[in-house]
Each structure stands twice: as C-alpha cells, then as structure tokens.
Amino acid sequence: MATISQQQLHEIIELKLKELRRAIYELKQQTIPYTPLPRPKVFKLFNNKGDEIIWPHRPDDLYTIKVGEYNYAFEYGVENYIVEKICIVCKYQPAKVLQVVRRIEAAIE
C-alpha cells in the first residue's frame, strides 16, 4: 500500500484552493441581465476538537478562509503557507485532507 507524501498533500490542497479561487472569480463576473450574488453561505470544511477550517471567513469577502485561529486571504493567489496551515490542522492525515477536499468541491458546486 502506497503512502502519500506531505508534498502530495500540499499539491492536492493547492489545486483545490485554486479551483475554488477560479469559481469565486467566475461567480463575481457581471452577467447580462444583472444577476445578484447568491445568498451567503458558510462552509465548515473541517472541524476536529477546536481545529476549524471555515470558508468564507467573512461573508462579504469570499477570498477569505479561516484555518485554526487565523484568517487568510487568497484573492491574489494561493500561497504555500495557507496550504501548509491547512495540512497542519489536518495533521497531515490523508483521510482528513480528503474530507477538506470533498467539502471544497461541494462549495465549488
């Protein structure tokens, strides 16, 4: 049975955050005729013994994510430190990272 390296977990999370960022960008584009943004919804991507990952952290800014005790913005790109913080909160356990990935996919839909 193959094990997943930390680098692979980073790549998976980074890919999904980039997909989420792209979906936010597309959602905010103007339409003709004008269509208002959907009602804000908060997604709890991970919650385990006080360690939380919540998106968006602020409903008025979709490019914010709360990881543990801190808030991060990814409007201008997905930084490595955000990916690493998510993996740390998930304790680098593939099952927990997969849970976050699936919930990000659900948020994108």
VEXLUMFI-634457 format. One line per 8 residues: number of its first residue (from 1); their letters; for each residue x, y, z of N, C-alpha, C, O, CB. Coordinates in nm, 4 decimals. Glycine has a CB too. Layout:
BEGIN
NUM> A> X,Y,Z,X,Y,Z,X,Y,Z,X,Y,Z,X,Y,Z | ...
This chain:
BEGIN
1> MATISQQQ> 0.0849,-0.1180,0.0000,0.0000,0.0000,0.0000,0.0887,0.1234,0.0000,0.1785,0.1361,0.0833,-0.0962,0.0003,0.1221 | 0.0643,0.2117,-0.0910,0.1469,0.3314,-0.1052,0.1068,0.4367,-0.0032,-0.0104,0.4487,0.0325,0.1357,0.3881,-0.2471 | 0.2038,0.5120,0.0427,0.1756,0.6211,0.1345,0.1817,0.7526,0.0574,0.2492,0.7639,-0.0449,0.2755,0.6213,0.2538 | 0.1111,0.8491,0.1082,0.1063,0.9799,0.0443,0.2043,1.0710,0.1163,0.2039,1.0796,0.2391,-0.0383,1.0394,0.0463 | 0.2878,1.1385,0.0395,0.3868,1.2269,0.1000,0.3229,1.3614,0.1349,0.2144,1.3950,0.0875,0.5070,1.2470,0.0050 | 0.3932,1.4367,0.2187,0.3457,1.5701,0.2553,0.3357,1.6582,0.1311,0.2426,1.7376,0.1181,0.4394,1.6347,0.3599 | 0.4305,1.6442,0.0412,0.4289,1.7241,-0.0813,0.3039,1.6946,-0.1644,0.2438,1.7861,-0.2206,0.5554,1.6969,-0.1644 | 0.2652,1.5686,-0.1723,0.1450,1.5327,-0.2475,0.0197,1.5916,-0.1826,-0.0710,1.6375,-0.2520,0.1322,1.3802,-0.2578
9> LHEIIELK> 0.0152,1.5900,-0.0494,-0.0990,1.6501,0.0209,-0.1044,1.8001,-0.0069,-0.2121,1.8558,-0.0282,-0.0897,1.6239,0.1737 | 0.0116,1.8652,-0.0066,0.0178,2.0086,-0.0376,-0.0354,2.0345,-0.1778,-0.1129,2.1277,-0.1991,0.1625,2.0614,-0.0247 | 0.0063,1.9518,-0.2735,-0.0362,1.9708,-0.4122,-0.1873,1.9553,-0.4275,-0.2508,2.0303,-0.5016,0.0356,1.8716,-0.5034 | -0.2445,1.8576,-0.3572,-0.3893,1.8339,-0.3646,-0.4652,1.9544,-0.3102,-0.5580,2.0035,-0.3745,-0.4281,1.7061,-0.2861 | -0.4265,2.0018,-0.1929,-0.4942,2.1165,-0.1312,-0.4763,2.2410,-0.2174,-0.5714,2.3162,-0.2385,-0.4399,2.1418,0.0114 | -0.3554,2.2629,-0.2670,-0.3301,2.3804,-0.3503,-0.4165,2.3782,-0.4761,-0.4721,2.4809,-0.5149,-0.1818,2.3878,-0.3885 | -0.4280,2.2630,-0.5395,-0.5107,2.2502,-0.6589,-0.6562,2.2848,-0.6293,-0.7195,2.3573,-0.7060,-0.5009,2.1088,-0.7152 | -0.7090,2.2337,-0.5196,-0.8498,2.2588,-0.4862,-0.8734,2.4044,-0.4485,-0.9776,2.4605,-0.4823,-0.8943,2.1680,-0.3717
17> LKELRRAI> -0.7780,2.4668,-0.3787,-0.7938,2.6087,-0.3462,-0.7889,2.6943,-0.4724,-0.8593,2.7948,-0.4821,-0.6849,2.6538,-0.2474 | -0.7069,2.6553,-0.5680,-0.7028,2.7281,-0.6953,-0.8345,2.7127,-0.7700,-0.8820,2.8082,-0.8315,-0.5861,2.6782,-0.7827 | -0.8942,2.5937,-0.7656,-1.0252,2.5727,-0.8282,-1.1312,2.6577,-0.7591,-1.2175,2.7155,-0.8252,-1.0650,2.4233,-0.8232 | -1.1250,2.6655,-0.6266,-1.2195,2.7478,-0.5514,-1.2019,2.8950,-0.5878,-1.3001,2.9668,-0.6067,-1.2008,2.7273,-0.3995 | -1.0784,2.9391,-0.5975,-1.0484,3.0771,-0.6351,-1.1036,3.1094,-0.7738,-1.1611,3.2161,-0.7951,-0.8970,3.1017,-0.6314 | -1.0862,3.0182,-0.8663,-1.1378,3.0363,-1.0020,-1.2918,3.0410,-1.0016,-1.3514,3.1207,-1.0741,-1.0876,2.9222,-1.0943 | -1.3552,2.9567,-0.9208,-1.5016,2.9557,-0.9122,-1.5535,3.0872,-0.8531,-1.6563,3.1386,-0.8971,-1.5499,2.8362,-0.8268 | -1.4827,3.1417,-0.7536,-1.5227,3.2702,-0.6960,-1.5135,3.3793,-0.8017,-1.6035,3.4623,-0.8147,-1.4345,3.3058,-0.5740
25> YELKQQTI> -1.4042,3.3785,-0.8770,-1.3858,3.4781,-0.9830,-1.5010,3.4720,-1.0829,-1.5570,3.5752,-1.1199,-1.2513,3.4562,-1.0555 | -1.5357,3.3532,-1.1259,-1.6442,3.3369,-1.2229,-1.7787,3.3781,-1.1640,-1.8634,3.4334,-1.2342,-1.6509,3.1921,-1.2711 | -1.7980,3.3511,-1.0360,-1.9233,3.3867,-0.9697,-1.9417,3.5376,-0.9638,-2.0539,3.5872,-0.9746,-1.9275,3.3281,-0.8288 | -1.8325,3.6106,-0.9469,-1.8396,3.7561,-0.9318,-1.8472,3.8316,-1.0641,-1.8610,3.9539,-1.0637,-1.7206,3.8041,-0.8550 | -1.8385,3.7624,-1.1762,-1.8450,3.8294,-1.3051,-1.9856,3.8831,-1.3297,-2.0854,3.8219,-1.2918,-1.8035,3.7338,-1.4180 | -1.9901,3.9998,-1.3943,-2.1192,4.0612,-1.4267,-2.1892,3.9797,-1.5350,-2.1260,3.9293,-1.6279,-2.1006,4.2083,-1.4728 | -2.3178,3.9684,-1.5213,-2.3984,3.8970,-1.6207,-2.4970,3.9945,-1.6843,-2.5306,4.0981,-1.6270,-2.4738,3.7764,-1.5560 | -2.5414,3.9591,-1.8019,-2.6432,4.0386,-1.8692,-2.7616,3.9471,-1.8926,-2.7468,3.8497,-1.9664,-2.5902,4.1007,-2.0039
33> PYTPLPRP> -2.8756,3.9712,-1.8359,-2.9041,4.0798,-1.7429,-2.8358,4.0558,-1.6075,-2.7915,3.9448,-1.5780,-3.0559,4.0950,-1.7240 | -2.8283,4.1609,-1.5266,-2.7622,4.1543,-1.3969,-2.8272,4.0479,-1.3089,-2.9497,4.0397,-1.2997,-2.7666,4.2911,-1.3273 | -2.7454,3.9684,-1.2458,-2.7911,3.8670,-1.1517,-2.7196,3.8897,-1.0195,-2.5966,3.8924,-1.0162,-2.7650,3.7227,-1.2059 | -2.7932,3.9059,-0.9114,-2.7254,3.9269,-0.7825,-2.6541,3.7995,-0.7372,-2.6882,3.6889,-0.7790,-2.8266,3.9721,-0.6747 | -2.5541,3.8182,-0.6505,-2.4839,3.7029,-0.5950,-2.5797,3.6195,-0.5117,-2.6748,3.6732,-0.4549,-2.3632,3.7477,-0.5100 | -2.5566,3.4904,-0.5036,-2.6431,3.4071,-0.4197,-2.6308,3.4467,-0.2725,-2.5353,3.5129,-0.2317,-2.6081,3.2581,-0.4376 | -2.7285,3.4050,-0.1957,-2.7271,3.4318,-0.0520,-2.6003,3.3706,0.0075,-2.5654,3.2567,-0.0239,-2.8554,3.3743,0.0178 | -2.5313,3.4462,0.0933,-2.4057,3.3945,0.1505,-2.4267,3.2661,0.2310,-2.5245,3.2517,0.3044,-2.3415,3.5006,0.2397
41> KVFKLFNN> -2.3341,3.1756,0.2154,-2.3364,3.0503,0.2898,-2.1947,3.0241,0.3400,-2.0973,3.0465,0.2682,-2.3889,2.9312,0.2012 | -2.1844,2.9769,0.4625,-2.0544,2.9471,0.5215,-2.0360,2.7957,0.5209,-2.1245,2.7210,0.5627,-2.0426,3.0052,0.6669 | -1.9201,2.7519,0.4731,-1.8884,2.6095,0.4681,-1.7847,2.5769,0.5752,-1.6758,2.6343,0.5782,-1.8366,2.5691,0.3274 | -1.8205,2.4846,0.6620,-1.7252,2.4366,0.7607,-1.6532,2.3188,0.6956,-1.7045,2.2070,0.6920,-1.7959,2.3954,0.8973 | -1.5337,2.3462,0.6444,-1.4596,2.2459,0.5690,-1.3984,2.1402,0.6590,-1.3759,2.0270,0.6162,-1.3514,2.3119,0.4874 | -1.3714,2.1770,0.7841,-1.3094,2.0818,0.8766,-1.3367,2.1289,1.0182,-1.3311,2.2487,1.0460,-1.1555,2.0682,0.8508 | -1.3661,2.0366,1.1073,-1.3871,2.0695,1.2475,-1.3501,1.9473,1.3301,-1.4185,1.8450,1.3254,-1.5348,2.1140,1.2746 | -1.2415,1.9586,1.4058,-1.1966,1.8475,1.4879,-1.1326,1.9015,1.6150,-1.0219,1.9552,1.6121,-1.0976,1.7579,1.4102
49> KGDEIIWP> -1.2025,1.8870,1.7248,-1.1504,1.9273,1.8561,-1.1000,2.0709,1.8570,-0.9894,2.0984,1.9037,-1.0384,1.8342,1.8985 | -1.1804,2.1611,1.8058,-1.1450,2.3023,1.8080,-1.0658,2.3502,1.6889,-1.0575,2.4708,1.6657,-1.0691,2.3310,1.9290 | -1.0074,2.2597,1.6124,-0.9385,2.2987,1.4898,-1.0420,2.3093,1.3796,-1.1070,2.2109,1.3444,-0.8260,2.1969,1.4519 | -1.0570,2.4289,1.3255,-1.1589,2.4509,1.2235,-1.0977,2.5092,1.0970,-0.9981,2.5815,1.1002,-1.2682,2.5433,1.2764 | -1.1607,2.4752,0.9867,-1.1320,2.5398,0.8595,-1.2679,2.5844,0.8058,-1.3549,2.5022,0.7769,-1.0550,2.4427,0.7577 | -1.2845,2.7164,0.7929,-1.4135,2.7721,0.7529,-1.3934,2.8624,0.6322,-1.3037,2.9467,0.6299,-1.4795,2.8503,0.8699 | -1.4795,2.8430,0.5311,-1.4780,2.9296,0.4142,-1.6183,2.9757,0.3822,-1.7096,2.8933,0.3886,-1.4166,2.8580,0.2939 | -1.6422,3.0992,0.3487,-1.5523,3.2122,0.3664,-1.5528,3.2560,0.5120,-1.6516,3.2371,0.5829,-1.5924,3.3291,0.2746
57> HRPDDLYT> -1.4436,3.3136,0.5557,-1.4397,3.3601,0.6946,-1.5310,3.4812,0.7114,-1.6020,3.4931,0.8113,-1.2947,3.3952,0.7368 | -1.5284,3.5705,0.6134,-1.6187,3.6859,0.6158,-1.7130,3.6741,0.4966,-1.6676,3.6686,0.3823,-1.5391,3.8219,0.6120 | -1.8428,3.6701,0.5217,-1.9383,3.6541,0.4102,-1.9277,3.7630,0.3038,-1.9658,3.7396,0.1891,-2.0789,3.6523,0.4639 | -1.8774,3.8804,0.3385,-1.8646,3.9869,0.2398,-1.7344,3.9775,0.1591,-1.7137,4.0554,0.0662,-1.8723,4.1215,0.3088 | -1.6471,3.8829,0.1941,-1.5217,3.8627,0.1211,-1.5017,3.7132,0.0983,-1.4551,3.6421,0.1873,-1.4004,3.9241,0.1988 | -1.5369,3.6662,-0.0203,-1.5300,3.5230,-0.0495,-1.3876,3.4702,-0.0589,-1.3665,3.3489,-0.0587,-1.6020,3.4940,-0.1778 | -1.2898,3.5595,-0.0671,-1.1499,3.5176,-0.0783,-1.0827,3.5027,0.0578,-0.9600,3.5092,0.0661,-1.0726,3.6172,-0.1626 | -1.1588,3.4831,0.1635,-1.1000,3.4638,0.2965,-1.1313,3.3241,0.3469,-1.2381,3.2691,0.3201,-1.1524,3.5700,0.3961
65> IKVGEYNY> -1.0369,3.2679,0.4199,-1.0541,3.1355,0.4781,-0.9966,3.1384,0.6189,-0.8902,3.1955,0.6423,-0.9853,3.0253,0.3910 | -1.0670,3.0771,0.7114,-1.0190,3.0676,0.8488,-0.9599,2.9286,0.8679,-1.0267,2.8276,0.8462,-1.1339,3.0953,0.9522 | -0.8340,2.9254,0.9086,-0.7644,2.7992,0.9332,-0.7145,2.8037,1.0769,-0.6247,2.8811,1.1100,-0.6455,2.7761,0.8309 | -0.7736,2.7203,1.1618,-0.7381,2.7251,1.3036,-0.7830,2.8575,1.3626,-0.9009,2.8923,1.3553,-0.5859,2.7056,1.3235 | -0.6907,2.9307,1.4204,-0.7215,3.0589,1.4836,-0.7010,3.1783,1.3915,-0.7337,3.2908,1.4292,-0.6373,3.0762,1.6060 | -0.6480,3.1566,1.2725,-0.6073,3.2670,1.1867,-0.6886,3.2732,1.0575,-0.7418,3.1730,1.0097,-0.4601,3.2550,1.1540 | -0.6963,3.3933,1.0034,-0.7681,3.4170,0.8789,-0.6674,3.4482,0.7694,-0.5686,3.5180,0.7923,-0.8710,3.5325,0.8945 | -0.6933,3.3963,0.6512,-0.6033,3.4166,0.5385,-0.6840,3.4590,0.4170,-0.7994,3.4194,0.4005,-0.5221,3.2886,0.5085
73> AFEYGVEN> -0.6221,3.5396,0.3324,-0.6849,3.5821,0.2074,-0.6095,3.5170,0.0916,-0.4873,3.5024,0.0959,-0.6852,3.7388,0.1939 | -0.6839,3.4784,-0.0116,-0.6199,3.4173,-0.1283,-0.6726,3.4783,-0.2579,-0.6813,3.4109,-0.3606,-0.6427,3.2655,-0.1285 | -0.7071,3.6058,-0.2516,-0.7593,3.6749,-0.3697,-0.6544,3.6864,-0.4798,-0.6871,3.6766,-0.5981,-0.8092,3.8137,-0.3314 | -0.5297,3.7070,-0.4418,-0.4247,3.7280,-0.5405,-0.3419,3.6036,-0.5666,-0.2405,3.6106,-0.6360,-0.3350,3.8387,-0.4961 | -0.3828,3.4909,-0.5128,-0.3132,3.3656,-0.5363,-0.3137,3.2797,-0.4107,-0.3359,3.3283,-0.2998,-0.1700,3.3917,-0.5823 | -0.2891,3.1530,-0.4308,-0.2842,3.0574,-0.3191,-0.1388,3.0467,-0.2748,-0.0537,2.9972,-0.3487,-0.3424,2.9155,-0.3603 | -0.1119,3.0927,-0.1557,0.0243,3.0915,-0.1025,0.0531,2.9581,-0.0338,-0.0370,2.8931,0.0192,0.0452,3.2086,-0.0037 | 0.1792,2.9192,-0.0359,0.2195,2.7925,0.0247,0.1888,2.7852,0.1734,0.1556,2.6781,0.2242,0.3663,2.7703,0.0030
81> YIVEKICI> 0.1994,2.8979,0.2445,0.1760,2.8942,0.3879,0.0305,2.8629,0.4208,0.0028,2.8029,0.5247,0.2159,3.0262,0.4505 | -0.0634,2.9023,0.3343,-0.2040,2.8678,0.3570,-0.2227,2.7171,0.3420,-0.2888,2.6531,0.4237,-0.2967,2.9445,0.2583 | -0.1641,2.6620,0.2375,-0.1727,2.5177,0.2123,-0.1114,2.4416,0.3291,-0.1683,2.3431,0.3762,-0.1013,2.4801,0.0795 | 0.0043,2.4868,0.3757,0.0715,2.4190,0.4858,-0.0109,2.4266,0.6138,-0.0192,2.3283,0.6874,0.2096,2.4794,0.5087 | -0.0719,2.5417,0.6415,-0.1555,2.5557,0.7626,-0.2738,2.4604,0.7579,-0.3099,2.4011,0.8595,-0.2059,2.7009,0.7779 | -0.3346,2.4451,0.6400,-0.4466,2.3518,0.6270,-0.3998,2.2094,0.6562,-0.4668,2.1352,0.7280,-0.5090,2.3603,0.4854 | -0.2848,2.1715,0.6004,-0.2318,2.0368,0.6236,-0.1955,2.0158,0.7709,-0.2135,1.9064,0.8244,-0.1085,2.0123,0.5351 | -0.1448,2.1199,0.8358,-0.1109,2.1087,0.9783,-0.2367,2.0879,1.0617,-0.2387,2.0040,1.1518,-0.0355,2.2346,1.0265
89> VCKYQPAK> -0.3422,2.1646,1.0317,-0.4685,2.1473,1.1051,-0.5219,2.0059,1.0845,-0.5792,1.9472,1.1763,-0.5739,2.2520,1.0594 | -0.5035,1.9508,0.9639,-0.5474,1.8133,0.9337,-0.4463,1.7094,0.9825,-0.4663,1.5893,0.9643,-0.5696,1.7967,0.7827 | -0.3377,1.7565,1.0446,-0.2324,1.6701,1.0990,-0.1718,1.5787,0.9920,-0.1269,1.4679,1.0214,-0.2881,1.5857,1.2133 | -0.1715,1.6272,0.8679,-0.1155,1.5540,0.7540,-0.1749,1.4136,0.7394,-0.1099,1.3235,0.6864,0.0353,1.5441,0.7682 | -0.2968,1.3958,0.7860,-0.3647,1.2668,0.7721,-0.4458,1.2681,0.6420,-0.5343,1.3519,0.6251,-0.4572,1.2377,0.8960 | -0.4160,1.1763,0.5512,-0.4842,1.1767,0.4211,-0.6369,1.1749,0.4300,-0.7031,1.2395,0.3487,-0.4390,1.0585,0.3413 | -0.6936,1.1039,0.5250,-0.8397,1.0981,0.5365,-0.8970,1.2355,0.5703,-1.0019,1.2735,0.5182,-0.8813,0.9956,0.6437 | -0.8286,1.3100,0.6572,-0.8762,1.4431,0.6944,-0.8571,1.5412,0.5799,-0.9423,1.6269,0.5566,-0.8033,1.4933,0.8194
97> VLQVVRRI> -0.7472,1.5296,0.5092,-0.7242,1.6159,0.3926,-0.8293,1.5862,0.2864,-0.8805,1.6784,0.2229,-0.5807,1.5954,0.3350 | -0.8619,1.4603,0.2664,-0.9646,1.4222,0.1706,-1.1006,1.4804,0.2097,-1.1782,1.5207,0.1230,-0.9732,1.2699,0.1601 | -1.1294,1.4846,0.3390,-1.2537,1.5442,0.3864,-1.2592,1.6923,0.3471,-1.3622,1.7405,0.3002,-1.2667,1.5280,0.5399 | -1.1489,1.7632,0.3662,-1.1429,1.9046,0.3282,-1.1598,1.9188,0.1770,-1.2334,2.0060,0.1306,-1.0090,1.9682,0.3740 | -1.0926,1.8344,0.1009,-1.1010,1.8395,-0.0453,-1.2451,1.8184,-0.0916,-1.2937,1.8912,-0.1782,-1.0086,1.7332,-0.1087 | -1.3120,1.7212,-0.0355,-1.4511,1.6935,-0.0755,-1.5434,1.8097,-0.0411,-1.6358,1.8408,-0.1163,-1.5018,1.5654,-0.0078 | -1.5182,1.8735,0.0726,-1.6029,1.9866,0.1106,-1.5725,2.1101,0.0259,-1.6623,2.1898,-0.0011,-1.5843,2.0190,0.2590 | -1.4484,2.1265,-0.0156,-1.4178,2.2355,-0.1089,-1.4883,2.2106,-0.2411,-1.5438,2.3029,-0.3008,-1.2648,2.2491,-0.1307
105> EAAIE> -1.4863,2.0861,-0.2869,-1.5574,2.0515,-0.4119,-1.7066,2.0809,-0.3992,-1.7681,2.1310,-0.4934,-1.5359,1.9020,-0.4474 | -1.7653,2.0501,-0.2834,-1.9072,2.0776,-0.2613,-1.9334,2.2288,-0.2631,-2.0353,2.2742,-0.3150,-1.9540,2.0164,-0.1269 | -1.8417,2.3046,-0.2068,-1.8566,2.4506,-0.2059,-1.8479,2.5063,-0.3484,-1.9186,2.6011,-0.3826,-1.7482,2.5156,-0.1161 | -1.7629,2.4482,-0.4295,-1.7480,2.4932,-0.5680,-1.8771,2.4690,-0.6459,-1.9181,2.5518,-0.7273,-1.6298,2.4208,-0.6362 | -1.9401,2.3557,-0.6203,-2.0649,2.3230,-0.6917,-2.1725,2.4183,-0.6510,-2.2853,2.4084,-0.6993,-2.1095,2.1785,-0.6645
